[in-house]
Amino acid sequence: MPIALISVYDKTGLVPFAKRLAACGWRFLASGGTAATLREAKLEPLNIAAYTGSPELLGGRVKTLHPAIHAGILARSSEDDLQELHAHGYEPIDLVVVNLYPFEETVRRLKMGKKALAEKGEKIEPSGSLADTKVPNIDEGMVSDAITINANTAPIANNTMDAEAAEIVPSASLDESEIIEQIDIGGVALLRAAAKNHARVGALCDPLDYDLVACEIEKGGLSSSTLRALAAKAFARTRDYDAAIAAWFLESNAESLNSDEFALPAAGLTSFGAELGNEEPGGVFSLVGRVERTLRYGENPHQKAFFVLPKTRSIRSIIRGPLGGQVLEGKELSYNNLLDLDAAWRAVLDFEGPAAVIVKHLSPCGAAEADSLQEAYRAALACDPVSAFGSIVALNRPLDLETALMMKGLFLECIAAPDFDEAAREILKAKKNLRLIAADPLLFEKEARELRSAAGGILVQDQDRGDPMNTKWSVVSDRKPTAAEWEAMRFAWKLVRHVRSNAIVLAAGRAAVGIGGGQTNRVDAVRQACERAADRARGSVLASDAYFPFADGIEAAAGAGVTAVVQPGGSVRDAEVLAAADKLGITMVYTGVRHFRH
């Protein structure tokens, strides 16, 4: 007679399922509340303690961690394994039915309670026991603090899609020991053992799959495809469970770190997609992160959105919030704010001297580098003061009082900087809707890749960190650049890779004077940049993120007064474009590197 070991926290659907198995001649091993439920239904399970000859230990912490149990699960169908098993008086176990302690629900309950009291302005006091936690109707498999995306899915009920979210009784504070007790050890071990030995043993972790399993058993036994699918789902469940636990430990540790510890370089950070892994077709690419916050809405009010932070390797490597830092002042960040902050922060960190970058709709509309932050911001704003209204400003130096006073009269959504002087913060906090973000200057050094969803999947690519090492620029025109043109070209080339393609930047000195981007042809991007620059285009240099397919772009630039061009080269009409530049007296430099940004 086959044996099913059953140990479930959520007993939804258990009795009807067990009765169907019993009708097929199955026996049951169980303990505690599971055994009591089965006995109430007139099913007589063998108590695990009686079967192993070992009582439950440590207040129930140790129940199933015994060779009689795990050898019974892990024994293969070979004659040698079965003989060894019987020599010790053990029997093979054919099905493991386990759902885990509600760790995720416990943490969600704690967070909901804290949030509710914080909104009321009430003090958080320690609470009592977990007895008032309402157990979810089904094991949702939902990780409240962690999100995992994996290439492997199983043709088994997807409870994350179909389950109704359980009502949670909020509790503002739980002792850490109570949360720790909700970490399932034995259940995880049972599921992993059964899933490993899926050639013989079923690993059943979801009540939604009871009917499927019972139907196949009633027809003679579980198919190999179902056994594999159950194994995949069990491993996915334990993966998500462990991810939620790890996220809680990391978050708890982050709350206990002081500011000095936070300032330590987080060299152990693993960002999304930073681990190389198996990149060949068929390889598994996994993302694990923690939901840091839900957002008011997505790109538009009818879209839901939330913000996820990546996992970390080092206990010191805690990302605390947007841009690796924290929001010091202002209302909650929106989905669009976070996108623009990312674009602005990436751009400003490319410059070594004091710099300011102004971003609107994911593309710079002003940027400058100078000897002081005030000069940099003034020059960046001058590039396109109309577009700067309602923009994001990123600074690569701590914001000082003088620069803050210059910003005070302009409506801005956010300001990101490594730090804020107290006086500057006091000036700007009066603007209640302005968000001030203290950001991590080392954040993007830890990222290896960037990810985007597309075509029902995820696109992954290396970060564009600028020209690869050993890139050599070459002057291809008759006229050589002047020292001033070289300085402006270097600045413009750094900036242009942050502008949406087709991208054109006009620069004078170390400041942008006109930016054209997001155009579907290059000559229109040139015209847009020249129009924005107006008279400031005369004597400026031009950077293009990709080659000029025709001479018209060069001719439009020359008509506005541009004197030098830096571009990748590589067009089949390079000779035609270069001839136009020489004719118009424009110096031209090829970099050999394209910097599209879509």
N, C-alpha and C positions, 0 to 999 in steps of 0.2 A: 504493500500500500504506500503510495507516495506521501511525502510529508511537506507541509507548508509551514514555515516559521512566520508568525504574524506578530508584529510589534508596531502599533500605530498610535500616534497622538490624536489624530483626527479620525474618528470612527464612522464617518459618513459612509453609508453603503456597505459597511463591513459585514453585517449579519446576513443579508441576502446573498452576498458574494460567497461567504463561507458555507452557507447551506447548499449552494450549487456545487461547491467543491466536495462537500461531505457526501452528496448524492452520487458523486463519481468515485467514492471510496477513498477520499483523502483524509489524512490525519493532520492534527494541528499541534504545533508547539507555540506556547504563548506564556506571558507573565503579566502580573500587575493588572491594570485596568483593562487591557486587551483580553486577558484570560477571563476576567469577571464578565465582560460583555458577552463573550462566547458562551459561557456557562448559563447566563441568563436566557440565552436563546436555545438552551437544551443541547448545545454542542459541547462536547467534553474534550477540551484541549489538555495535552500533557504539560504540566507546569515546567518551565525551563529549568528552574532550580532542581526539581526532582530528576529531570533528564540528565543534567550535567553532574548531579551529586554535589553541587556547590551552591550555597545560599547566595542571595543577593547581598552585595557588600557596599559599604560606604553610603548607606541611605539610598540605595538603588542606583548609584553611579555605575556599578559593575553588575550587569545582568547576563549579557550574552557574550562577553569577551572570554570565551572558553574554547579549548580545542575541540570539545564535542560538537560545538556549534560551527565553528569556522572550518574545521576539517570536513564536517558534513556538507558544508556549502562548496568548499574548494575542491573536493574530491572529483576527479575526472571520471569518465565512464570506463577507464581501463581496468582490466582485471587486477593489476597490481595495486591501484589506488583503492579499489573496493575491498580487496583482501586486507590491506593495511587498516582500513577504516573498521572493518568487522573485528579485526584482532584486538582492537581497543574497546570493543563494545559499542561503537558508534554506528549511526545509520546515515545514509545520504539524505540531504535535504534538497528538495526539488524546486521549491518556490519560496522566495523571500518577499514578504509583503510589509513594507516599512514606509511610514511618512514621518518626518522629522519634527523635533521640538520647534515651536514657533518663534525662532530667534528673531526673524525679520519683523514679525508682528509685535514682539515685545519692544524692539527699538522704535518702531513706528509709534507705538502707544506712548512711549517716553517723549518723543519729539512733539507729538500732537498736544500732549499735556503741557509741555514747556511753552509751546507757541500760544496756547489758549491763555495761560496765566500771564505771559508777557504782554499779550494784547490787552488784558485787563489791568495791567500794572501791579499784579499781585506778586508777593514774594513766593519763591519756590521752596517748599518744605519737603523733607523726605516722606515718601509714602509707605504704605504697608506692603503686604505680600502681593504675589501675583494672582491671588485667588480670584480677583475680580476681572481678570483678563478674559474677554470673550473669545473662545476658540473659533477660528474661521470654519465655515461649513465644509470647505474642501481645502486641500493643501494647494494653495494657489501657485506655488513655485515662483512667487514674485519676490524679487530682491529689492527692498526699498532703498537700500543704500548703495547698491551696485547694479550696474548694467553690463551684461555680457552679450556679445554678438559672436556667433560661431558659425562656421561653414557647414557643420554637420547638424542635420535635423532628422527626426524619426517620424515614420508614418503612424504615430500614436497620438491620442488626444492631446491637443495643445491647450492646456488649462490656463495659460497666460492670456489667451484670447477669449475663452468662453466663460471664465469664472467671474462671478460677481464679487466685488471687493467686500471683504468682511468688515462689519462694524467693529470699531476698536474703542475700547473704553480708555479714555486718556488718563495718563498719570504723569504728573509734572516731574517726578523724580523717583528713580528706582535705585536701590543699592546696586553697586557693580556686581556684588556676589549673586544677586538675583538674576541679572542679565547673563552672567557667566553660566548659571545653571540651565539656561535655555540653549546652550551649545550642545548639540547632540553628538555623542562620540560613538556609542554602540550602533546606532542606526546608520550612520555614515559608513562605518566599517562593514556592516551587513550588506548594504547596497553595493558597495564597491567589490566585495568578495563575490557576490552573486553575479554582478555585471562582468567581472573578470572571467568567471566560469560560465558565461552565457551559452556555451555549447550544450550545457546540460541543465542549467538552473535559470529560472525566470527571476528577474529583478523588477518588482512591481512597486513603484513609488507614488502612484497617482490614482486616487479613487475613480477618476474618470475612465481609467482603463480596465476597471474590474469586469465590465460586461464583455469586452473584447476577449480578455483572458479566459473568463468562464466559458464563453462560447467555444473557443478553440479546445479547451480541456474537455468539454462535453462531446466534441467531435473526435477526440482521441489524443490530443496533446498539442502543445505549443509548437508552431512551425519555427524553423530556423530563422526566417526573416523577422518574425515577431520577437523571438528571443534577442536578436541583435538590436531591434528597435527599442525594446525595453532596456537593454544594456546602455544604449546611447543616451536614452532619456535619464537613466539613473546617474550616469556620470555627469550629465549636464546639470542635474539637480544638485549633486554634491559640489560641483564646481561653483554654481551660483550661491549655494549655502556658504561655502568657504569664503567666497568673495564678499558676501555681506558681513561676515564676521571680521574679515581683515579690514574692511572699510570702517567698521565701528571702532576697532582698535586704533586705526590711524586717525580717525576723527577725534576720538577721546584723547589721544596723545597730542594732537594739534591744539586742543583746548587747554592742555596743561603746560605747553611750551611757553616760555617767556619771550619777550621781544628780542633779547640778545641771542637766544637759541635760534629764533626765526631768521636772524640775520646771517647765520652760517650758510656758506654755499651748499646748495643741495645737489651735490654731484651724483648722488645715487638715483636721481629721478628717472623714472621710466615713463615717457609720454606715450600717447596713443601711437601705436605703430612703430615705436622706436626699437623694439626687439626684432632682429632680423628674421629668425625662424626659417621655415621652409617656404620659399617664394615660388616654387615650381607649381604648375597646374596640378590641382588635387591636394596641395598642401593646405593646412589649417591656419587661418589668420584669425586671431582672437583679440577682442577689445574688452578690457575690464576697467570700469570707472565707478565713481561715486556721484550720485545726484546731489549737486551742491545746492541748487535752488530751483524752484519752479518760477517761471517768468509770467508776467501779467498776460502776455500773449506772444505770438511769434512775429513773423514779418508784418502781418496784418492782424487786426483785432479778432478775426474769426479763426485764427490758427493757434493751437496750443503749443507750448514750448517749455523746455527746461534746460538747465545748464549742468553738464557733467564734467567732473574733474578726473584725470587719469589716476591709475594706481601708482604706488611708489614702492621702491625697493628698500630704501633706507628710512628708519624711523625719524631721522632728521629731515627727510625730503618731503615735507608736507606742503602741498600747494593749498594756500588758504582761501583763495578766491580768484576773481577775474584778474588776468595778467599776473598771476602768481602772488598777488598782494591782497589789499583789502580796500573796501569803499569807506572813505573817511567821512564824507558828508554827502547829503543829497538824497533824492528819492531812489527807488529801486531801479537797477539797470534793466533796459529792455533788450530784446533779441537784437534789434538793429544797433543799439548802443554797443553791445558786445562785439558785433562784427566790425564796426567802425573803429572801436578801441584796438582790436587786434591789428587792423591795417595800419593805424597811426603809430602804434607802439613798434611794430616791425620796421616801419620806415625810419622813425627817428633814431632808433638804435644803430642804424647804419653809419651815423655820423659821429666823428670823434670829438669835434669841438662842440661848444654849446649850440644846440639846435632846437628848432621848433618845426613840427609838421602839423598841418591842418587838414583834416579828412572829412569828406562829405560823401555819403553813399559809396563807401569802400574805396574811394580814390582820392589821392591828395589834391587839394585845390590851393595849397600854399606850402612852401617849405623854405627854410633858410638855415645856414650855419654861420656863426659870427663869433666875435671875441667875447660877447656877453649874451646872457639869455634875453635881456631886454631888446638888444639889437636883432637877435635872431627872430624873436616873435614879431617885432615891428616889420621886418622884411618879409616874413612869411605871410603876414596879414595883407601886406601891400600887393601881393601877387593877384589875389582875387577876393577883395573885401565883401563883395556881394554874396559869393558862395559860402563865405565863412560864417554867415548868419545861421545859427542852429547846428554848428559843426562840432567836431571833436578835436581837441588840441592835445598833442603829445609833446612833452619836453624831456630831454635827456639829462637835465640837471634839476636839482631840487628847486621848486618854485619859490622865488623870493618876493618880498613885498613890492618892489618896484615893478616887476613884471605883472604881478597880480593886479596892481592898480591900473595897468594898461588894459587888462582883460575885463575889468569890472563893467565897462560900459557896453560890452558886446554880449548878445544872447548866445551862450554856448551850452551844449548838452553835457559834455564831460571834459575834464582835464585830467590827463594821466602824467605822472612824474615820479621819479624815484622817491621823492619826499616833498614835504611842504613845510616852509617856515611857519611858525606859529602865527606871526603877524599876517602872512599871506592867507593862511587858512581862516583867520578871523574875518578878514575882508571879504572873502568869497563865500563863506558859509551863510552870509546874509541872503545870498541868492538861493532860495530854498530848493529850486529844481535843478541846480547845478550839482553834478556828481563830481567828487574829487577822489581819484583813485591813486593810492600809493602802490606803484607797480614794481615788479622785480626786473632789474636790468639784465639779469642772466637767464631769464625765462626761455628765450628762444635758442640759446646755446645748447639747451638740453633736448631740443626737439630734433629728430632725425628726418621725420617725414610729415607730410600733410595728407589729410583724408577728405574726400568729398563723396556724397552719395550721388549715384548716377545710374540710369538704365536698370534700376532694380538691384543694384549692387553697390560696392564701395570702390572708388578709385583711390589708389595709394601711390604717392610719388615722393622722391627725395625733396627736401626743402631747396628752394632756389636761394642760395646764400651769396649770390653775386658771381662774378667771373671766377672760374676754377683757377687753382694755383698754376703758375707758369703761363697764364694767358698773356699774349704779347699784342699790344696795339701797334698798328702800322699806319703811317701817314702815306696816303696814296695819291694825294693831289699835288699839283705843281707848287702851290704855296704852302709853307709850313706854318703850323699854329704859333701864335705869340704866347708868351708866358701867361698873360691874362686869359687867353682862350683855353689853354691847357687847364688852368684852375677851374674855369667854368664848366668845361667838358667833364672833368672828373666828378664835379658836384652833380651835374645833370644826369650823368650815367648812373650814379648811385640811386637817384630818385626815380628815374624812368621805369625801372623794373617794378616799382610799387604802384604804377598807374595802370589802369585797365587798358588792355589792347583794343584797337591799335593805339599806341601811346607815343606822345611827343611832349618833350619838356624843353622850354626855352629858359636859359639861365644867363645871368650876368653876375660875375663874381661867384659868391657862394649862396646865391638866392635864385629861386625860380621866379620868372617874370611872366610866364604864360604856360598853361598846361592844357593839353588836348588829349582826351582819352575816351575809350569806349566807343570809338567810331568803327564803322564797317569798312572804311577804306582809309588809306594812310594820308592821302592829300587832304581829306576833310579834317583829320586830326591836326595836320599842320596848320590849316586855315583857322581852326578853333583856337589853337595855342597862340597864333599870331594876333587874332582878334582880341583875346584876353590881354595879351601883352600891350597892344596898341603901340604907342610911341616907344615903349621900353624894349620892343623887339629889335630896334635898330642897334646894331653892335652886339647883339646877344649871340649865344651859341645854341645849337639844337641837338638834342639826343633823341634817337628813335629806337624803340625796343626791338625792332626787326628791320630787315633791309627795305630799301625803296624799290618797288617793282617797276616804277616809271620815273622819268625825270620831272614830272609835274610837281611832286612834293618839294624838290630842291628849288624849282623855279618859284613856287609860292613862298618859300622861306626867304629866298633872295629878294623878292619883291617887298617883303616886310623889313628888310635890313639885316637879316641873319648873316653872320660872317664865317661861321664854322659849324661843321656837322660831325657828330660821332654816331656811328651805326655799325651793325654787325657785318654788313656786306653779305654777299652770297647769292644775289639775284642773277638771273640769266642776262639781265640788262645792266649789270654793274658798270660796264664800259660806257654805256649811254648816259647813265646817271653821273658818272665821274666826269665825263666830257662836259656835261651841263654845269657841274660845279666849277670846273676849271675856267670855263667860259665866263661864269658869273663872278669869278674871283673868290669863291668859297673854298676854304681849306677843309679837307675831309679825312677822317680817321676811321679805319676799320678795327673793330674789336674781335671779330670772329666768334662772338657769343651772342645768341639771341636770348631775350628775356620777356617772352610772352607772359601775360597774366590775364587769364580768362575769369 
